[in-house]
Amino acid sequence: MKTKILNIIGIICILGGFTACSDDNVSNLKLSGDCMVESVALDSYEGTIDLASRSIVVRLPEVYATSSMQVTALNISAGAECNIKPGDVLNMDAAKVLHVTNGNAYLDWTLSVLHDEARITQFVINDIYQGTIDQTAKTITVYVPGSVDITSLVPTITYSVNATVSPATGVAQDFSQPVTYKVTNNSAESTYTVTVIAIEKPKALFIGEASVMNDLDLEAKTACQWMLGNVANSLYASFADLRAGTIDLSECKVIWWHYHVDGGVDGHDVFMAKAPYALDAKNELRSFYENGGSLFLTRYATNLPSFIGVTGDDEWTTPNNCWGQNEDAAELCGGPWSFRIFDGQSEHPLWQNLIAGDNPNEVYCTDAGYHITNSTAQYHIGTDWGGYDNHAAWESRTGGKILGVGGDGAVVAWEYPANNGKGGIICIGSGCYDWYSYTYEAGYAENFHQNIAIITENAMKHLTGE
């Protein structure tokens, strides 16, 4: 008998659950009416209602101010009331909650706006060659090696959510002439002109371990994307490409290697263990350098000169003070990070046209709210350890010229000037030289971080003789 009574109670409870609204933001006491939003409009733009999620989205043109929008229509269930009324002016920069009550029942609805963005955000040819997008001019430029047949290339296109693109992504195209792509998203529409340029002989090269740029780590990829978008006739190539001789370097003036490893590369032996692919190509790199080609080496790539004969036969002249953090757990900058221009080097081309801070002798590189791995490959200076008693001793042993130092005097930026027909080399091992932040804190505004691109542009011009 006891079991039957319990079962009956359970059935009553289940039935009771079906006769009341969900207990998610809904009162289950004496329900006397519906709490539906039947229609809503902001500035006469109708909202789309999703009953399952109790959400309402108002689609707006791509450029539309949302800080002061009027509720021009609101229809709810008969007898219901809402905390928001027709005629109210809302700041829709953030979503709003419509609290609809009817008797003792209520439902909450989320009201938000969505701009009809019609943009191409990424354009990749044959899953290898990354396009550089100018969102203002609506142009996309893709550089490919001269050996690629540009009459039949397959683009992979990333574009705005809810949009369509024509011609479609994944469809082969003849790019011997510029091709236009139209992106449509409700009220928004954009037309991009895509130009593919086949480079027989690149002027500048970004190198890495990955066979294609898209497979680089995010730090190196961000740096490479900047180069392809800002240095004319530049390409990405792998160390394997160099070894195989698939890239014609006869007109290449500079090769840039920006080498990141989570956790750092601490010294000579670790570099050898973690970058064997680079050392496999050291003969090709040495030949390039000895025949007048310049190198731009940043982060842990600053180990390379010692392996291609730049510092004589002493491979142990690699940076002796190195560390780094993981990209997904990067350190938060509480304010600008910087290093110091070395005495007498303020007129060096590398330090020109920088965004200046309070101290004119400092190179400011980050802003508050930026997350940085602080990946450092520098030279400790001092009689306590490291083999370099002072800056003069470092320059004498390595043959380099100091350009920048850290707060403790460590050498963080230096140059091996071009001489005797050999190319010039600029190295930056400061942890402040950072291209990619996995996230930004609220209130982050990019200012000093623009100096990273300015320094790089200065280095490219200096090394190519522009």
C-alpha positions as CSV (number, residue, x, y, z in Angstrom):
1,M,0.0,0.0,0.0
2,K,2.8,2.3,0.9
3,T,4.5,1.8,-2.4
4,K,1.3,2.5,-4.3
5,I,0.7,5.8,-2.4
6,L,4.3,6.9,-3.2
7,N,3.8,6.1,-6.9
8,I,0.6,8.0,-7.0
9,I,2.3,11.0,-5.5
10,G,5.1,10.7,-8.0
11,I,2.6,10.7,-10.9
12,I,0.8,13.7,-9.5
13,C,4.1,15.6,-9.2
14,I,5.0,14.7,-12.8
15,L,1.6,15.8,-14.1
16,G,1.9,19.0,-12.0
17,G,5.2,19.7,-13.7
18,F,3.6,19.6,-17.1
19,T,0.8,22.0,-16.1
20,A,3.2,24.7,-14.9
21,C,5.9,26.7,-16.8
22,S,9.5,25.6,-16.5
23,D,11.1,26.6,-13.2
24,D,13.9,28.3,-15.1
25,N,13.1,32.0,-14.5
26,V,9.4,31.1,-14.2
27,S,7.2,31.3,-11.1
28,N,5.2,28.1,-10.6
29,L,2.6,29.7,-8.4
30,K,-1.0,30.2,-9.6
31,L,-0.1,30.7,-13.2
32,S,-2.8,32.8,-14.8
33,G,-1.5,33.6,-18.3
34,D,1.1,33.4,-21.0
35,C,4.4,35.4,-20.8
36,M,5.2,35.4,-24.5
37,V,6.9,38.1,-26.6
38,E,5.1,38.1,-29.9
39,S,7.0,40.8,-31.7
40,V,9.5,43.6,-31.0
41,A,11.2,46.2,-33.0
42,L,14.0,48.7,-32.3
43,D,14.1,51.8,-34.5
44,S,11.6,50.0,-36.7
45,Y,14.0,47.0,-37.2
46,E,12.0,43.8,-36.5
47,G,13.4,41.3,-34.1
48,T,13.7,37.5,-34.8
49,I,12.3,35.5,-31.9
50,D,13.7,32.1,-30.9
51,L,11.2,30.4,-28.6
52,A,13.5,27.6,-27.6
53,S,16.2,29.9,-26.2
54,R,13.9,32.8,-25.4
55,S,16.1,35.1,-27.3
56,I,15.3,38.0,-29.7
57,V,17.9,39.3,-32.2
58,V,17.4,42.5,-34.1
59,R,19.4,42.6,-37.3
60,L,21.0,46.0,-38.2
61,P,23.1,47.4,-41.0
62,E,26.8,46.9,-40.8
63,V,27.4,50.4,-39.5
64,Y,24.7,51.5,-37.2
65,A,24.8,53.3,-33.8
66,T,23.3,51.2,-31.0
67,S,23.8,53.3,-27.9
68,S,20.4,54.9,-28.2
69,M,17.7,52.8,-29.9
70,Q,14.0,53.3,-29.4
71,V,11.5,50.5,-28.8
72,T,9.2,51.1,-31.7
73,A,7.1,48.0,-31.3
74,L,6.5,45.5,-28.5
75,N,3.6,43.0,-28.5
76,I,3.3,40.5,-25.6
77,S,0.7,38.0,-24.4
78,A,-2.7,39.4,-23.5
79,G,-2.8,40.6,-19.9
80,A,1.0,40.5,-19.5
81,E,3.3,43.3,-18.5
82,C,7.0,44.0,-19.3
83,N,9.8,46.0,-17.7
84,I,10.4,47.5,-21.1
85,K,7.7,49.6,-22.9
86,P,7.2,50.9,-26.4
87,G,8.9,54.3,-26.6
88,D,11.7,53.4,-24.2
89,V,15.2,54.3,-25.4
90,L,17.8,51.5,-24.8
91,N,21.5,51.4,-25.0
92,M,21.9,48.2,-27.1
93,D,25.7,48.1,-26.9
94,A,24.9,45.3,-24.5
95,A,22.1,42.8,-24.5
96,K,19.0,43.6,-22.4
97,V,16.6,41.3,-20.5
98,L,12.8,41.6,-21.1
99,H,11.1,40.5,-17.9
100,V,7.5,39.6,-18.9
101,T,5.0,38.8,-16.1
102,N,1.4,37.6,-16.3
103,G,-0.3,37.0,-12.9
104,N,2.2,35.0,-10.9
105,A,4.0,33.7,-14.0
106,Y,7.0,35.3,-15.6
107,L,9.6,34.7,-18.3
108,D,12.9,36.4,-19.1
109,W,13.8,37.1,-22.7
110,T,17.2,38.2,-24.0
111,L,17.1,41.1,-26.5
112,S,20.3,41.8,-28.5
113,V,21.3,43.3,-31.8
114,L,23.5,41.8,-34.6
115,H,25.1,43.9,-37.3
116,D,24.8,42.6,-40.8
117,E,28.6,42.3,-41.4
118,A,29.7,41.3,-44.9
119,R,33.4,40.8,-44.6
120,I,36.0,38.3,-45.8
121,T,38.3,37.7,-42.8
122,Q,40.6,35.1,-44.3
123,F,41.6,34.1,-47.9
124,V,43.9,31.2,-48.4
125,I,45.0,29.8,-51.8
126,N,45.5,26.0,-52.1
127,D,45.5,25.8,-48.3
128,I,49.0,27.3,-48.4
129,Y,49.2,30.9,-49.5
130,Q,47.7,33.5,-47.2
131,G,46.1,36.6,-48.7
132,T,46.6,40.0,-47.2
133,I,43.3,41.8,-46.7
134,D,42.7,45.6,-46.9
135,Q,39.3,46.0,-45.3
136,T,39.1,49.7,-46.2
137,A,39.9,49.3,-49.9
138,K,38.3,45.9,-50.0
139,T,41.3,44.3,-51.7
140,I,43.0,41.0,-51.2
141,T,46.5,40.3,-52.4
142,V,48.1,36.9,-52.5
143,Y,51.7,36.2,-53.3
144,V,52.6,32.8,-54.6
145,P,55.8,31.3,-56.0
146,G,56.3,31.6,-59.7
147,S,56.1,27.8,-60.1
148,V,52.4,27.8,-59.1
149,D,49.8,27.7,-61.9
150,I,47.6,30.7,-61.2
151,T,45.0,29.7,-63.8
152,S,43.6,27.1,-61.5
153,L,43.8,28.0,-57.8
154,V,41.4,26.9,-55.1
155,P,40.6,29.5,-52.4
156,T,39.4,28.8,-48.9
157,I,37.4,31.8,-47.7
158,T,36.4,32.7,-44.2
159,Y,33.7,35.3,-44.0
160,S,31.1,36.8,-41.7
161,V,28.6,34.7,-39.9
162,N,25.2,34.4,-41.7
163,A,26.8,35.7,-44.9
164,T,27.1,34.2,-48.3
165,V,30.0,34.6,-50.8
166,S,30.1,34.4,-54.5
167,P,32.0,32.7,-56.2
168,A,31.8,30.1,-53.4
169,T,34.7,29.1,-51.2
170,G,36.5,25.9,-52.4
171,V,35.7,26.6,-56.1
172,A,38.8,26.7,-58.4
173,Q,39.3,30.0,-60.2
174,D,41.6,31.5,-62.9
175,F,43.5,34.3,-61.1
176,S,45.6,35.4,-64.2
177,Q,43.4,38.5,-63.9
178,P,41.9,40.0,-60.7
179,V,38.7,38.2,-59.5
180,T,35.9,39.9,-57.6
181,Y,34.1,38.2,-54.7
182,K,30.7,39.5,-53.4
183,V,29.7,39.0,-49.8
184,T,26.1,39.4,-48.9
185,N,24.5,39.4,-45.4
186,N,21.0,40.6,-45.1
187,S,21.3,44.4,-45.5
188,A,25.1,44.4,-45.8
189,E,27.0,43.8,-49.0
190,S,30.7,44.1,-49.9
191,T,32.8,43.4,-53.0
192,Y,36.4,42.4,-52.7
193,T,38.9,42.4,-55.5
194,V,41.4,39.5,-55.3
195,T,44.8,39.8,-57.0
196,V,47.3,36.9,-57.1
197,I,50.9,37.8,-57.8
198,A,53.3,35.1,-58.8
199,I,56.8,35.9,-57.5
200,E,59.6,34.2,-59.4
201,K,62.2,35.7,-57.2
202,P,61.1,37.0,-53.8
203,K,62.7,40.1,-52.3
204,A,62.2,38.9,-48.7
205,L,61.5,35.6,-47.1
206,F,59.9,34.5,-43.8
207,I,61.1,31.1,-42.8
208,G,59.8,28.5,-40.3
209,E,59.6,24.8,-39.6
210,A,56.0,24.4,-40.9
211,S,55.5,23.5,-44.5
212,V,52.8,26.2,-44.8
213,M,52.3,29.4,-43.0
214,N,49.0,28.5,-41.5
215,D,50.7,25.7,-39.5
216,L,53.1,28.1,-37.7
217,D,52.6,28.8,-34.0
218,L,50.4,31.8,-33.5
219,E,53.3,34.1,-32.5
220,A,55.3,33.3,-35.6
221,K,52.2,33.3,-37.8
222,T,51.2,36.8,-36.7
223,A,54.7,38.1,-37.5
224,C,54.6,36.4,-40.9
225,Q,51.2,37.8,-41.7
226,W,52.5,41.3,-41.0
227,M,55.5,40.7,-43.3
228,L,53.4,39.4,-46.2
229,G,51.1,42.4,-45.9
230,N,53.7,45.0,-45.5
231,V,56.9,43.9,-47.4
232,A,56.5,43.9,-51.1
233,N,57.4,40.7,-53.0
234,S,57.7,38.6,-49.8
235,L,56.9,35.0,-49.3
236,Y,56.8,32.3,-46.7
237,A,59.1,29.3,-47.1
238,S,60.0,26.4,-44.9
239,F,63.6,25.3,-44.0
240,A,62.8,22.2,-46.1
241,D,62.2,24.5,-49.0
242,L,65.6,26.1,-48.5
243,R,67.3,22.7,-48.4
244,A,65.5,21.5,-51.5
245,G,66.3,24.7,-53.4
246,T,62.7,25.3,-54.4
247,I,62.9,29.0,-53.7
248,D,65.0,31.2,-56.0
249,L,67.0,33.4,-53.7
250,S,68.9,35.2,-56.4
251,E,67.1,38.5,-55.7
252,C,66.2,37.9,-52.0
253,K,67.8,40.6,-49.8
254,V,66.6,39.5,-46.4
255,I,65.4,36.3,-44.6
256,W,63.5,36.7,-41.3
257,W,63.1,33.9,-38.8
258,H,61.0,34.6,-35.7
259,Y,61.3,31.5,-33.6
260,H,58.9,30.8,-30.7
261,V,58.8,27.8,-28.4
262,D,56.5,27.6,-25.4
263,G,58.6,27.4,-22.3
264,G,61.7,28.9,-24.0
265,V,64.9,27.7,-25.6
266,D,67.6,27.8,-22.9
267,G,71.0,27.9,-24.5
268,H,73.2,26.1,-27.1
269,D,72.3,22.5,-26.4
270,V,68.6,23.1,-26.1
271,F,68.6,25.0,-29.4
272,M,70.3,22.1,-31.1
273,A,67.7,19.7,-29.8
274,K,64.7,21.8,-30.6
275,A,65.6,23.3,-33.9
276,P,67.3,20.5,-35.9
277,Y,65.4,21.4,-39.0
278,A,67.0,24.8,-39.0
279,L,70.5,23.4,-38.5
280,D,69.8,21.0,-41.4
281,A,69.6,24.1,-43.6
282,K,72.5,26.0,-42.0
283,N,74.7,25.5,-45.1
284,E,72.1,27.2,-47.3
285,L,71.7,30.0,-44.8
286,R,75.4,30.4,-44.4
287,S,75.8,30.6,-48.2
288,F,73.0,33.2,-48.4
289,Y,74.7,35.3,-45.7
290,E,78.2,35.0,-47.1
291,N,77.0,36.0,-50.5
292,G,75.5,39.3,-49.2
293,G,72.1,38.2,-48.0
294,S,70.9,39.8,-44.8
295,L,69.2,38.1,-41.8
296,F,66.6,39.3,-39.3
297,L,66.6,37.0,-36.3
298,T,64.2,37.4,-33.5
299,R,63.4,35.6,-30.2
300,Y,65.2,32.2,-30.1
301,A,66.3,32.5,-33.7
302,T,69.1,34.7,-32.3
303,N,71.0,31.5,-31.6
304,L,71.5,31.0,-35.3
305,P,74.5,33.3,-36.0
306,S,76.9,31.1,-34.0
307,F,76.1,28.1,-36.2
308,I,76.7,29.7,-39.6
309,G,80.1,31.2,-38.9
310,V,79.1,34.7,-38.0
311,T,80.9,34.6,-34.7
312,G,83.9,32.7,-36.0
313,D,84.2,29.0,-35.1
314,D,82.8,29.5,-31.6
315,E,79.3,28.0,-31.5
316,W,79.1,28.7,-27.8
317,T,78.5,32.3,-28.3
318,T,74.8,31.7,-28.3
319,P,72.6,33.8,-25.9
320,N,73.4,32.7,-22.3
321,N,70.3,33.9,-20.5
322,C,67.1,32.6,-21.9
323,W,63.6,31.8,-20.7
324,G,59.9,32.0,-21.7
325,Q,56.3,31.1,-20.8
326,N,53.6,29.2,-22.5
327,E,51.4,31.2,-24.9
328,D,48.1,30.2,-23.3
329,A,49.3,31.2,-19.9
330,A,51.1,34.4,-20.8
331,E,51.9,37.1,-18.2
332,L,49.7,40.2,-17.9
333,C,51.4,43.5,-18.5
334,G,50.3,46.0,-15.8
335,G,51.8,48.8,-17.8
336,P,54.2,49.4,-20.7
337,W,57.2,47.1,-21.1
338,S,60.4,48.5,-22.5
339,F,64.1,48.1,-22.9
340,R,66.9,50.7,-23.2
341,I,68.6,52.0,-26.3
342,F,72.3,51.3,-25.8
343,D,74.6,54.3,-25.3
344,G,75.4,56.1,-28.6
345,Q,72.8,54.1,-30.6
346,S,69.8,56.4,-30.5
347,E,70.4,57.4,-34.1
348,H,70.5,53.8,-35.4
349,P,67.8,53.2,-38.1
350,L,66.2,50.5,-35.9
351,W,65.0,53.1,-33.4
352,Q,63.6,55.7,-35.6
353,N,60.0,56.9,-35.7
354,L,58.9,55.0,-32.6
355,I,56.0,56.0,-30.5
356,A,57.8,57.7,-27.6
357,G,57.1,57.3,-23.9
358,D,58.2,59.3,-20.9
359,N,61.9,58.2,-21.3
360,P,63.3,59.0,-24.8
361,N,66.0,56.4,-24.3
362,E,63.5,53.6,-23.8
363,V,61.9,51.4,-26.5
364,Y,58.3,50.9,-25.3
365,C,56.8,47.7,-26.7
366,T,53.6,46.8,-24.9
367,D,50.6,48.3,-23.2
368,A,48.7,47.6,-20.0
369,G,46.3,44.7,-20.6
370,Y,48.5,42.8,-23.0
371,H,49.5,39.2,-22.3
372,I,53.1,38.4,-23.0
373,T,55.2,35.2,-22.9
374,N,58.3,37.3,-22.1
375,S,60.3,34.9,-24.3
376,T,63.9,36.1,-23.9
377,A,67.2,35.2,-25.5
378,Q,69.7,37.7,-24.2
379,Y,73.3,37.9,-23.0
380,H,74.1,38.3,-19.3
381,I,76.9,40.8,-18.8
382,G,79.0,40.8,-15.6
383,T,81.9,39.3,-13.8
384,D,79.7,36.9,-11.8
385,W,78.9,34.5,-14.6
386,G,78.4,34.1,-18.4
387,G,81.8,34.8,-19.8
388,Y,81.3,38.5,-20.7
389,D,82.7,40.8,-18.0
390,N,81.4,43.9,-19.7
391,H,79.9,45.2,-22.9
392,A,83.2,45.7,-24.6
393,A,84.2,42.1,-23.9
394,W,80.9,40.9,-25.5
395,E,81.5,43.0,-28.6
396,S,85.1,41.8,-28.9
397,R,84.2,38.1,-28.6
398,T,81.1,38.0,-30.8
399,G,82.0,40.7,-33.3
400,G,78.5,42.2,-32.8
401,K,77.4,45.8,-32.1
402,I,75.1,46.3,-29.1
403,L,71.9,48.2,-30.0
404,G,69.7,47.6,-26.9
405,V,70.0,46.5,-23.3
406,G,67.7,45.4,-20.5
407,G,67.4,47.0,-17.1
408,D,70.3,45.0,-15.8
409,G,72.5,45.7,-18.8
410,A,71.9,42.4,-20.5
411,V,72.3,42.6,-24.3
412,V,68.8,42.3,-25.8
413,A,69.3,43.8,-29.3
414,W,72.4,43.7,-31.5
415,E,73.8,43.8,-35.0
416,Y,76.4,42.0,-37.0
417,P,77.1,44.8,-39.6
418,A,77.6,43.8,-43.3
419,N,81.2,43.6,-44.2
420,N,83.6,41.9,-46.7
421,G,80.7,41.1,-49.0
422,K,78.7,39.4,-46.3
423,G,75.2,40.5,-45.4
424,G,74.1,42.3,-42.3
425,I,72.3,40.6,-39.4
426,I,70.0,42.2,-36.8
427,C,69.0,40.2,-33.7
428,I,66.3,41.0,-31.2
429,G,66.1,38.7,-28.1
430,S,64.2,41.0,-25.8
431,G,61.1,39.5,-24.2
432,C,59.4,42.8,-25.0
433,Y,59.5,42.0,-28.7
434,D,56.2,40.1,-28.9
435,W,53.6,39.9,-31.8
436,Y,50.7,37.9,-30.4
437,S,48.6,38.1,-27.2
438,Y,46.1,35.3,-26.7
439,T,43.7,37.7,-25.0
440,Y,43.4,41.3,-23.8
441,E,42.2,42.7,-20.5
442,A,39.2,45.0,-20.4
443,G,40.2,48.5,-21.4
444,Y,43.2,47.4,-23.4
445,A,44.2,50.0,-26.0
446,E,47.0,49.4,-28.4
447,N,49.6,52.2,-28.4
448,F,53.2,51.3,-27.7
449,H,52.7,47.8,-29.1
450,Q,52.6,49.4,-32.5
451,N,56.4,49.9,-32.1
452,I,56.9,46.1,-32.7
453,A,55.8,46.6,-36.3
454,I,57.7,49.9,-36.6
455,I,60.9,48.3,-35.4
456,T,60.4,45.4,-37.8
457,E,59.8,47.8,-40.7
458,N,62.9,49.7,-39.8
459,A,65.0,46.5,-39.7
460,M,63.7,45.4,-43.1
461,K,64.6,48.8,-44.7
462,H,68.0,48.9,-43.0
463,L,68.9,45.3,-44.1
464,T,67.7,45.8,-47.6
465,G,69.4,49.1,-48.0
466,E,66.3,51.2,-48.5
